[in-house]
């Protein structure tokens, strides 16, 4: 991973490529009980949380 570079790929792939302790802090707003409409996009929340 390179600093100051934009990666346009699936977030799971990007996070899997990051070394441990690469990110110091994460703020997230996961989908809660379908209160938002994501136009059919499905979040793999459990996989994302595991990588975080």
N, C-alpha and C positions, 0 to 999 in steps of 0.2 A: 504494500500500500504506500502511496505517495501522499505527503501532505500538500495542501493547497491544490488538489486535483479533484475534478468532479467525475464521479462514476455513475453512468447512466445504465443501471442494471437492477435486477431484482434485489431488494434489500437483504433478503436471506443470503444470497450469494456474496454480497458485499460484506456483510457481517461475518460470514464464515471465513472470509479471506483476511479479516483483521486479526492481528496478533492479540493475545491476552493483554489487558490493561491499556489498550489503545485509546479508549474513550474514558474520560473521567466522570462524566455525568450525562444522564439521558432524561429528557422530559418527553412524555408521550401522551397522546389522547386516543386511547383505543376505542373501538366502537362498543358502546354500552347498550345492550338490549334492543338493538335495532332502532334507536332514537334518531339516527341519521340515515339518509338515503345515499347509498354509494353506487347506485345504478347497476346493481348486479355484481359488483366487484366483491370478491370474498377475501377476507383477511385470514391468514393462517396465524392467528394470534398466539396460539400455544408455541409454535415454532419460533415466532419472532421473540417472544418473551424468553425462551430458552437461550437464544443467541445474545439477547441483551444482558 
